[in-house]
Amino acid sequence: MIGTAMRKYGVPEWLRPYIYRYAKESNINTIRQAISFINVRRKKGEVTARYVRLPNGVVFDIDAVIHILNQFYYGVEATGRIAARWAAERPPSGMEMIRGHFAELSKERERHARALRNMIEGLGHKVEKPTKQIEHVFGRIAEIDEWPERLVATDVIIRDAYSRPFGFIFYRVFYPVSPEFMRSLG
């Protein structure tokens, strides 16, 4: 059941051991509820000034949702800013194509950050400061000097370990609730 759900929803393979450990420690009803977050079919959710109700009936306080959006916004915005700075630098000989990669990444992250900002403001809130932990993580990434390490940090660690799993699930969960904002994230 878990393997089928992972393939169906495109969950990265490296998450398999963590998902299986969670499944072993949980009963079948907990697992079904976890799958129901992303398997909503045609049901609609609801967004109000006080809460977000998902299609599966789970209700989140709007402040918790805004807090998560703010952390995600900061990560996306910081990655774009860092990539733009790296794209402006001259890479070592033989690595010129990396510069173009970071320029494209910067533009993509800028677009995603704008979409997240619009979502936060569309929900009637302002973009807030991130937690110190999130600032610290992206501050450390910004300090990376070696070009191959920059690629690993942005394309493996940030994209595959942060953006894809979290972003994919966030997108699947909130699309039925707010498709007009989620489409802009793509």
Buried (B, 14 or more C-beta within 10 A) or exposed (E): EBEEBBEEEEBEEEBEEEBEEBBEEEEEEEBEEBBBBBBBEEEEBEBEEEBBBBBBEEEBEBEEBBBEBBBBBBBBBBBBBBBBEBBEEEBEEEEEEBBEBBBEBBBBBBBBBBBBBBBBEEBEBEBBEBEEEBBEBBEEBBEBEEBEEBBEBBEEBBBEEBBBBBBBBBBBBBBBBBEEBBEBBE
